[in-house]
């Protein structure tokens, strides 16, 4: 049923984007309440691999990959495996720092942002094809995107955490995103993806305009994370 399938895709997209928001907040809430524990960090990783690894892979499979049964599971598995390995690398780095995981840069594209990009682009494609009950040929951008993000999660590009971005106009951005929810999230996630690629070529002044300094270390010289 095309109508039912479209509704299910929208439900999956909003759950993935909702998980992204809660992932942004849960660590802060745990630290504020003084309840940050090793079990909580491991359980958070389990939730991450389901929300940001398994869910996007299955969604893209249902959107387009099931038409190519020989390649479908390979592409979906590569993304899921890379997401799991990335989270394992993050936990390993976290253990070396005794759980004090509060720096403001990541090495490689964070898996929550990867899932957010997949979900937001799928939402944009559904918006473009509204009333047609299918995504048209544009849906074929999703499998290459999965593979590209698998590579980016293991790249050496430096990304500021979202808490390290200088959101001087965050209220305006939030309002504009809510009013244009069909395409604005995709723009934000794409901008974040490109920023990590271009970051090393930006001047120190530009970085200071975009990123907030946490502690005494200037942007680009903070300790690395690998989430």
Secondary structure, 3 states (H helix, E strand, C coil): CHHHHHHHHHHHHHHHHHHHHHHHHHHHHHHHHCCCCHHHHHHHHHHHHHHHHHHHHHHHHHHCHHHCHHHHHHHHHHHHHHHHHHHHHHHHHHHHCCCCCCCCEEECCCHHHHHHHHHHHHHHHHHHCCCCCCCHHHHHHHHHHHHHHHHHHCCCCEEECHHHECCCCHHHHHHHHHHCCCCHHHHHHHHHHHHHHHHHHCCHHHHHHHECCCCCCCCCCCCEECC
